[in-house]
Amino acid sequence: MASAISMPFRGEPSLPLLADGTEGDPDEVEGDGPPPERFREMHRLSFVVGSIDHDAAVLPRGAFVVDASHKVLKNKSYEGLSFEAAGSLANYYHFRAPESARAKAAFAKPGIVRPSDFMDPVVDDQPEGVWSCSYDPSATTCILRNFYWPGYFFFHVMDTSDYGGVYFGDGLPNVDIAFML
């Protein structure tokens, strides 16, 4: 239901919503029991945040590793990407459970797993061109933007372990992205 709503958020977490995003009927309490659970704007917000994290949260190559017991851990010796490596989308991966068959197979195999094998690369995202990669004016930071979720930015300070992502958007995906590329 949340994915069908294409209206901006109103800012009222307890607002009941209908399938088209319009305001629903207020809660009616009958008897002594608790009111029935309704789909509210806070449920939609939770869905949208999860969708943004799934589609846009990324990591640079090598920031996380798989240990011998196949647990994904932050790489304590990570020193960042070089200038050349930071400018390539092939060195950035989704920060989520693997979805591609290649990444799932690499994660499931016994033994050592290379840092680039157990996550899905952003370069494989469809439609092609949904990500952009650029340098800041000082050429010390690489900035990735996601065009499906306008307002999502990821940064990586080259040759350091500093990186992060942030979303400053309206919570609406760009469903016309395929026609814009």
Sequence and secondary structure as in RCSB ss.txt:
>XXXX:A:sequence
MASAISMPFRGEPSLPLLADGTEGDPDEVEGDGPPPERFREMHRLSFVVGSIDHDAAVLPRGAFVVDASHKVLKN
KSYEGLSFEAAGSLANYYHFRAPESARAKAAFAKPGIVRPSDFMDPVVDDQPEGVWSCSYDPSATTCILRNFYWP
GYFFFHVMDTSDYGGVYFGDGLPNVDIAFML
>XXXX:A:secstr
 GGG  S   S TT BB TTS B       SSS      BHHHHHHHHHHHHHHHH EEETTSEEE TT  EEE 
TT     HHHHT GGGEEESSS  SHHHHHHHHSSS   TTTSS BGGG SSTTSEEEEE TTSSEEEEEESSST
TEEEEEETTSS EEEEE S S   TTHHHH 
